């Protein structure tokens, strides 16, 4: 970075989450002084406009720009270097509104236009990026040791089946995890606990009739948020007061199924009443300075145990964290997505990397009902290469990236019969020119969102097919679709390189 600044060029430092800018700002300002500017959605319009003009003018106070994917669209005058930190993160993908671009790929194109260099940084690169590196499309630089030559953390897998069988569980905590937390706290160090689901419980169910409150506009159960005493939909934002009885049968025997960060926080307060517990998830970090306050409290050792979602895994650096606990790794492995195992490896490896980042070797405890799962075994031995080649072979066998490109077509309409018919009609038309590479139509795992029913089609494009011909054929097919009066109100959403 120093080299490019001395040449009078600008540097863009992209991060997947706004939270990461908090720690980066301090470090870069310490080294580069007033040359650092920050650009993301938590800043006001006036603040962003001011930085926009500074970048366009090539001002000295905006030579280094830290930001999320929106920073790509600043009017750089003399861009020399683009750094994409945690380049594997799906947070770089823009979904709504369109254009549905990937920040990593857009950064590469931006650098190409400016004849700038690009650095994609990641301890767990995506299969596509690593494949490009192995094929020589990207350069590959490997760091063989951690900063400060600290040893990689010890990763231990805990069998939940055995723990429950032997009655060695307290709530969602095994005796082994509780013992490790106590030991770390006695040493004056900090603990991170990971549960990738916010709220108190994802389902509230009546024990008498089995009915669970559903969102009126989406096909999902409402999540119970205890601190607000509300049932909330995480898809459309609908919320209602937590009922005292079942709306179907009137019974008061309501129970919670599953658990989120709120429930873990509550259990921790009971297990460690004299310790300071904090939570990091979307609910606790909505304010402009909420991230920064949490970071400062962790750095000042005001927090003993921090429980959170995947925000914890995204490159945060806590000097005094000695133990990381994963409450349940299984839901990451069983997600219906061809990338589920790759993402589980990335997420678990990244959150494990928060432990022991300075002097003493850290400890990571991962609780699971299936500790012999291949991905968990690979995480425990830091076997990225093993994971990569296994997943790559499966992708090749079933025709997924990096061997095929994906285009996902989503149809939306308030009437299920209309969107169902539209899905079959469009599939037939696409199959005439693209068969056998069109899959669907199918309803996604959540088949209705914001009172619109969904149908999805997946188009797999082999590497040897011309993208321009595919694009031209799809354009004609969509024109024919739009000309059908019965489908006039069906919304079509195209997502190229869908995640």
C-alpha positions, 0 to 999 in steps of 0.5 A: 500500500505504501508503495502505491501511495508514494506514487500518488495512487489510490488504494481501495480496501474492501471488506465484506462487513461494515463491522470489519471497518472498525478495527481496520480504520484504527490500524491504517490511520495509525500507520498512514495518518489522515490519508484514510477515508471510510465509505459504507451505508452506516454513514449519512448521505452528507458524509458519503457525498463529501468522501465521493468528491474527495475521491474524485478530486484525488484528495490526500485525505482519501488516498486509502478508501475502506468500505464494503461493496458500495465503495466500488462505485466511487469515482477513483481518479488514479486507482493503483491497488484493490484489496478484497479482504475475506474474499470468500465471503458471500456478503460480497454478493449483491442481491436486491436491488439489482444489479446482482453483482459479486463484489469480488468480481466487480473489484477485479473488473474495476482494477482491470479498467484502471490497470491496477493490481488486485489482492484477494485475501482469504484463509479459506478461499472459495473453490472458484478462486483457488481453482483459478490460482491453481490454473495460473489465472491468479497468482498464489501466495501462501502464508505458512504461519500465523502473525507473530508465529502463534500456533494454530488453535487446538480444535476439539470435536465434542459428540453431543449424542454421547453427552446427552446420553451420559447426561453431561449437558447443561442446557446447550452446553456440554460439561467439557465446554463449561469447564473450558469456559471456567478455566479461560475466565479464571485466567482473565481471558475472553470467550467467543461462542458461535451460534449462527441463528439470531433470536431466542428460538426459531419456532414456538409450538403448541404442545397440545395441538402442534400448531406453530405461529406462521408469518401471514406473508411468508411460508416460515415460522415466526422466530421468538425474540425474548428481549422484545417479547415478539414473534418476528419474520426474518424475511419480511419484518412482520412482527407481533406480540408473543401470545400467551396461548395458542391461537388455534386451540387456546392452550397455554402450553407453548414451547420453544423449538431450537435455539438462537443467540438470545437463548445462549445469552440467557443460559450464559447469564444463569451459568456465569452470573458474575460475568459480563455477557454480550451478544453480537448479531443483527439485532444488537448492531443496528446503530451507526456506532454499535459495532465500534462500541462492542469492539471497544468493550472487547478490546478494553476487556469489559466483556468476558463472553461474547456470543454471536452469529457469523459476524464473529467469523469475519476477520475480527481480531480480539487479542484476549480471546483464548477460547471459541465454542461452537454450540452446534455445527450440524445445521451448517452441514445440512443446509440444502445447498451445493455449497453447504459443505464449503461454506461450513468449512469456511465459517468454522475455520474462520471462527476457529481462527479468532482463538489465541491470536497473540501469545498462548495457543487457543482452544476451539470446541465444536459441538456436533451430533456427527463429529465424524463428518468429513468436513468437521474432521477437515476443520479439526486438522485445518485440511483445506486442501483435502476439503478443496479436492473432495468438493471439487470432485463432487462439483465436477461430477454433478456439474456445478461451479467452477466447472459450470456457470450458474444462472438462477431465474426466479419467478414471483407472483401473488397467485400460486397457480399463475407462477406455477404455470409460468414456470413450466412455460418458461422452462419448456421454451428455455429447454428448446435451446438450452437442454439438457442444462435447465433444471426446474421449475421448483419451489425454493425452501421458502416458497412464499415471501412478502405474499409472493409465491416463488418458482426457480429455474437453474441453468447450468452453462458448460465452459465450452458454450458461448456466453453471448449465444446463451444470453441472446437465446435467453433474451429472446425467451424472456421477450416471448414470456413478457408477451404472454398476457397471462404472465404480464404481472409475473416478476422475473429475477435473473441472477448470474453466478448465483450463490 
